[in-house]
Amino acid sequence: MLTTVTRRLAAWPLLLCSFRPLFLVSVLLAVLGVALWLGFLGFGLALPAVPGGPLVWHAHELLLGFGLAAVAGFVLTAVPEFTASAAFGRRVGLGFVALWLAARLCFWLSGVLGPWPAALGNVAFALALPVLLTPRLLGDPLRRQYGFFGGLGALALVTAGFHLDVLAGHYPMRWLHAGVGVMMVLIVVAMSRISMRILNDAIQARRDRGHEVDEDYRARPPRRNLAIVCIALFSLGEWLALPVALNGWLALAAAAAMLNLLNDWHIGRALFERWSLMLYSVYWLMALGYATLGISLLANGVASSAGRHLLTLGAMGVSILAVLCIAGRTHSGHALDQRRWVPLAAALLVLAALLRAGAGLPGAPAQVLTLLAGLGWLTAFALALRYLAPIWLSPRPDGGQGCEEPLSEDNAPGCR
């Protein structure tokens, strides 16, 4: 019996590459988690009873449930490619998704089971990533992977710190705020890799159509590193509860650094191709988010939820959607999807972030705008579920048996 189950699992296309099950559960949680949150806000439906209450549940599942699952799927696929090492086998993907599901169950039932099972499950998942990947990340003689090493280690620290505060009976939101900063740093690190290919492909496509484009795109380390340092300083200052005015200026410094980083992206009309524009919008949302946080801290002495939602619902949501559409298709043997649902989903997430930020304006219909923002998020990820899940549940169209990109252009359908 066990042998039969093992054979079936070995033949299941969902386990062909580690990102497939992790991307699938991340999209499912994006839909389910926000649907439950909207039910709570709009109709008073009960949410899982967790230490800290409904807001902690919502923030934790968005960041350390949905976000961390997407990060895990990306790095387990990208790091072997970036380090020219062997891909991880089916057992790795199965093990990570099983641990993630157990962690979700324990956290959602922590009102019944107590905080220890959730702490063990979530910390084990977050810590397993740097433990597994550190030899490859630090083994690169050119030190190109240190950003991923630092980001994954920081996410594990945030997860452990959150649950230590819970176990000690403290309100753990400070760790989730710090986790948003870590996620922004990881987005900057990852997008420096993704954008090099996406933007230069867009430039080459314009050249192929007869347009003159003088320069290629380069993700320059000085601007990227400055943005990472500024984001890290603001996150650390907020975690340490430094004077409000200082944190406000640090947030504005992070916004300025992100705007400075956008100067690398001004490559002419190639920027307005769908994939380039989607990635470009992530940095704008990040800059607006930190600017909003800085202004609110300096004006009111309180970090606004508008700024945090521009970072999470906006920058994190759009960047994860982009990774699902780009890595989730190409490493499944498909070409990039050219159908209209992709820009529609990205536009819905940008609009949702702006609506949610607008809910904090004086006199604004906060509940209506919040519900509309949630519906925008739900629609965007429901579209992703509709068009991407069948790909992850099916064999590769090119006959490949791993995570490699399409083996040939002929076997890489663009809209299947």
C-alpha positions in Angstrom: 0.0 0.0 0.0 2.8 2.4 1.0 4.6 1.6 -2.2 1.5 2.4 -4.3 1.0 5.8 -2.6 4.7 6.6 -3.0 4.5 5.8 -6.8 1.4 8.0 -7.2 3.1 10.9 -5.4 6.2 10.4 -7.6 4.1 10.7 -10.7 1.9 13.6 -9.5 2.7 16.7 -11.7 2.1 19.0 -8.8 5.4 17.7 -7.2 7.4 18.0 -10.4 9.1 21.1 -9.0 9.1 22.6 -5.5 7.4 25.9 -6.5 4.3 24.2 -7.8 2.7 23.1 -4.5 3.9 26.1 -2.7 2.7 28.6 -5.3 -0.7 26.8 -5.3 -1.2 27.0 -1.6 -0.1 30.6 -1.5 -2.7 31.5 -4.1 -5.4 29.5 -2.2 -4.5 31.3 1.0 -4.6 34.7 -0.7 -8.2 34.0 -1.7 -9.4 32.2 1.4 -7.6 34.4 3.9 -8.9 37.7 2.5 -12.4 36.2 1.9 -12.6 35.4 5.7 -11.2 38.8 6.6 -13.9 40.5 4.5 -16.5 38.3 6.0 -15.3 39.4 9.5 -15.3 43.1 8.5 -18.5 43.2 6.6 -20.7 40.6 8.3 -19.0 39.9 11.7 -18.1 36.3 10.8 -15.9 34.7 13.4 -12.2 34.3 12.6 -9.8 31.7 14.1 -9.1 32.6 17.7 -5.4 33.3 17.9 -3.3 35.2 20.5 -3.5 38.9 19.7 -6.9 38.8 18.1 -8.3 39.1 14.5 -5.8 41.8 13.3 -2.8 39.7 14.3 -4.4 36.7 12.5 -4.9 38.7 9.3 -1.4 40.3 9.3 0.3 37.0 10.2 -1.4 35.0 7.5 -0.9 37.6 4.8 2.8 37.9 5.6 4.0 34.7 7.2 1.4 32.5 5.5 0.8 33.7 2.0 4.0 35.7 1.6 6.4 33.2 3.1 5.0 30.3 1.0 5.5 32.4 -2.2 9.1 33.2 -1.1 9.8 29.6 -0.4 8.5 28.5 -3.8 10.6 31.1 -5.5 13.9 30.5 -3.7 13.7 26.7 -3.8 13.5 27.0 -7.6 15.7 30.1 -8.2 18.6 29.4 -5.9 19.6 26.1 -7.8 19.4 28.1 -11.0 21.4 31.1 -9.7 24.1 28.9 -8.2 24.3 26.4 -11.1 23.5 23.5 -8.7 21.1 20.6 -8.8 17.4 21.2 -8.5 15.7 19.9 -5.4 13.7 16.7 -5.7 10.0 16.0 -5.2 10.5 15.2 -1.5 11.7 18.7 -0.7 8.6 20.3 -2.2 6.3 17.8 -0.6 8.0 18.2 2.8 7.8 22.0 2.7 4.1 22.1 1.7 3.2 19.5 4.3 5.0 21.5 7.0 3.4 24.7 5.8 -0.1 23.2 6.0 0.6 21.8 9.4 1.8 25.2 10.6 -1.4 26.9 9.2 -3.6 24.3 10.9 -1.8 24.7 14.2 -1.9 28.5 14.1 -5.6 28.6 13.1 -6.4 26.2 16.0 -4.1 27.9 18.5 -7.1 29.0 20.5 -7.7 25.2 21.1 -4.3 23.7 20.9 -2.4 26.5 22.6 0.5 28.5 21.2 3.3 25.9 21.2 2.2 23.7 18.2 1.9 26.9 16.0 5.2 28.2 17.2 7.0 24.9 16.4 5.4 24.5 13.0 5.9 28.1 11.8 9.4 28.4 13.1 10.4 25.1 11.6 9.1 26.1 8.2 10.8 29.5 8.3 14.1 28.1 9.6 14.2 25.2 7.2 14.7 27.5 4.2 18.0 29.1 5.3 19.2 25.8 6.7 18.7 24.0 3.4 19.9 26.9 1.2 22.8 28.4 3.2 25.5 26.1 1.7 24.5 27.1 -1.8 23.9 30.8 -1.0 27.3 31.2 0.8 29.1 28.9 -1.6 29.0 31.4 -4.5 32.5 32.7 -4.8 31.2 36.0 -6.3 29.0 36.6 -3.2 25.9 37.3 -5.4 23.5 35.4 -3.1 24.2 37.1 0.2 21.1 39.2 -0.1 18.9 36.0 -0.2 20.8 34.6 2.7 20.3 37.7 4.8 16.6 38.0 3.9 15.7 34.4 4.6 17.6 34.5 7.9 15.8 37.7 8.9 12.4 36.1 8.0 13.2 33.2 10.2 14.2 35.6 13.0 10.9 37.5 12.6 8.9 34.3 12.8 10.7 33.1 15.9 10.4 36.5 17.5 6.7 36.7 16.8 6.1 33.3 18.5 8.4 34.1 21.4 6.3 37.2 22.1 3.1 35.1 21.9 4.5 32.5 24.3 5.5 35.3 26.7 2.0 36.8 26.6 3.1 40.0 24.7 1.3 41.6 21.8 3.4 40.4 18.8 2.6 43.0 16.1 6.1 44.6 16.2 7.5 41.5 14.6 5.0 41.6 11.8 5.9 45.2 11.1 9.5 44.2 11.0 8.6 41.3 8.7 7.1 43.8 6.2 10.5 45.4 6.0 12.2 42.1 5.5 9.8 41.2 2.7 10.5 44.5 1.0 14.2 43.8 1.1 13.7 40.4 -0.4 11.5 41.9 -3.2 14.3 44.3 -4.0 16.9 41.5 -4.1 14.7 39.2 -6.2 13.6 41.9 -8.6 17.1 42.9 -9.4 17.5 39.4 -10.9 14.1 39.1 -12.5 14.1 42.6 -14.0 17.5 42.1 -15.7 15.9 39.5 -17.9 12.4 40.9 -18.3 13.5 44.5 -19.2 16.3 43.4 -21.5 13.9 41.0 -23.3 11.6 44.0 -23.8 14.5 46.1 -25.1 15.5 43.3 -27.5 11.9 42.9 -28.7 11.9 46.6 -29.7 15.2 46.2 -31.5 13.8 43.3 -33.4 10.9 45.5 -34.5 13.3 48.0 -35.9 13.5 50.5 -33.1 16.8 52.0 -32.0 17.6 51.4 -28.3 21.1 52.3 -27.4 21.5 50.8 -23.9 20.6 47.7 -22.1 19.1 47.7 -18.6 21.4 47.2 -15.6 20.3 46.8 -12.0 23.1 48.8 -10.4 24.2 47.6 -7.0 24.8 51.0 -5.4 21.2 52.2 -5.8 19.9 48.8 -4.8 22.1 48.5 -1.7 21.2 52.0 -0.6 17.5 51.2 -0.8 18.0 48.0 1.2 20.0 49.8 3.9 17.3 52.5 4.2 14.5 50.0 4.5 16.4 48.0 7.0 17.2 51.1 9.1 13.5 52.1 9.2 12.4 48.6 10.1 15.0 48.4 12.9 14.1 51.8 14.2 10.5 51.0 14.3 11.1 47.7 16.1 13.3 49.5 18.6 10.6 52.1 19.1 13.1 55.0 18.4 11.7 58.5 18.6 8.8 59.0 16.2 10.3 61.9 14.3 13.5 59.9 13.7 11.5 56.9 12.3 9.5 59.3 10.2 12.6 60.6 8.5 14.0 57.1 8.1 10.7 56.2 6.3 11.1 59.2 4.0 14.7 58.2 3.4 13.5 54.7 2.3 11.0 56.3 0.0 13.7 58.6 -1.5 16.0 55.6 -2.0 13.3 53.7 -3.8 12.6 56.6 -6.1 16.3 56.8 -6.8 16.3 53.1 -7.6 13.6 53.8 -10.2 16.1 55.8 -12.2 17.6 52.5 -13.4 14.3 51.6 -15.0 13.9 54.6 -17.3 14.7 52.7 -20.5 12.2 54.3 -22.9 9.1 52.7 -24.4 10.3 49.2 -23.5 9.2 50.1 -19.9 5.6 50.1 -21.0 5.5 46.4 -22.0 3.2 44.5 -19.6 5.9 42.7 -17.7 8.2 45.6 -17.4 5.4 47.9 -16.2 4.2 45.4 -13.7 7.6 45.2 -12.0 8.0 48.9 -12.3 4.8 49.5 -10.4 6.1 47.4 -7.5 8.9 50.0 -6.8 6.4 52.9 -7.1 4.1 51.3 -4.6 7.0 50.7 -2.2 8.1 54.3 -2.5 4.6 55.6 -1.9 4.2 53.2 1.0 7.3 54.5 2.8 6.5 58.1 2.0 3.0 57.7 3.5 4.5 56.1 6.6 7.0 58.9 7.0 4.5 61.7 6.5 2.0 60.1 9.0 4.7 59.6 11.6 5.9 63.2 11.3 2.4 64.7 11.2 0.5 62.5 13.6 3.1 60.5 15.5 1.4 57.2 14.4 2.4 54.9 11.5 -0.7 54.8 9.2 -2.2 51.6 8.0 -2.4 53.3 4.6 1.4 53.1 4.2 1.5 49.5 5.4 -1.2 48.4 2.9 0.6 50.1 0.0 3.6 47.9 1.0 1.7 44.7 1.6 -1.5 44.7 -0.5 0.3 46.7 -3.2 4.1 46.0 -3.5 4.0 42.5 -2.0 0.8 41.5 -3.8 1.9 42.7 -7.3 5.5 41.3 -6.9 4.2 37.9 -5.9 1.6 37.9 -8.8 4.5 38.7 -11.1 6.6 35.8 -9.8 3.6 33.5 -10.1 3.1 34.5 -13.7 6.7 34.6 -14.8 8.5 31.9 -12.8 5.4 29.8 -12.3 4.9 29.5 -16.1 8.4 29.4 -17.5 9.6 26.8 -15.1 6.6 24.7 -15.9 7.6 24.6 -19.6 5.3 27.4 -20.8 6.0 30.7 -22.4 4.9 33.9 -20.8 1.1 34.5 -20.8 0.0 37.2 -23.2 -3.7 37.2 -22.3 -5.6 40.1 -20.9 -6.1 38.6 -17.4 -2.5 39.3 -16.4 -2.6 43.1 -16.7 -6.1 43.1 -15.4 -5.1 41.3 -12.2 -2.1 43.5 -11.7 -4.2 46.7 -12.2 -6.8 45.3 -9.7 -4.0 44.9 -7.1 -2.7 48.4 -7.7 -6.2 49.8 -7.5 -6.9 47.8 -4.4 -3.8 49.2 -2.7 -4.8 52.8 -3.5 -8.4 52.2 -2.4 -7.2 50.7 0.9 -4.8 53.6 1.4 -7.6 56.1 0.6 -9.7 54.5 3.4 -7.6 56.3 5.9 -8.2 59.8 4.6 -10.4 62.1 6.7 -14.0 61.8 5.7 -13.5 58.9 3.4 -16.0 56.0 3.5 -13.5 53.7 5.2 -15.6 50.5 5.3 -16.7 50.8 1.7 -13.2 51.4 0.4 -11.7 48.6 2.5 -14.3 46.1 1.2 -13.7 47.3 -2.4 -10.0 46.9 -1.9 -10.5 43.4 -0.6 -12.7 42.5 -3.6 -10.0 43.7 -5.9 -7.4 41.5 -4.2 -9.8 38.5 -4.3 -10.5 39.0 -8.0 -6.9 39.3 -8.9 -5.8 36.1 -7.1 -9.0 34.2 -8.2 -7.8 35.0 -11.8 -4.4 33.7 -10.9 -5.9 30.5 -9.5 -8.1 30.0 -12.6 -5.2 30.4 -15.1 -2.2 29.1 -13.2 -3.4 26.2 -11.1 -4.2 24.0 -14.1 -0.6 24.5 -15.3 0.9 23.4 -11.9 -1.4 20.4 -11.7 -0.5 19.2 -15.3 2.6 17.7 -16.9 4.9 20.0 -18.7 3.9 20.5 -22.4 7.5 20.0 -23.6 8.1 16.7 -21.9 10.5 18.1 -19.3 10.7 16.4 -15.9 12.1 19.3 -13.8 12.2 23.0 -13.2 14.0 24.0 -16.3 12.6 26.7 -18.7 10.8 25.6 -21.9 13.0 23.0 -23.7 11.9 24.5 -27.1 9.9 27.4 -28.3 7.6 25.1 -30.2 6.5 23.3 -27.0 6.0 26.5 -25.0 2.4 27.6 -25.6 1.9 31.2 -24.7 -1.8 31.1 -23.5 -2.6 27.5 -22.5 
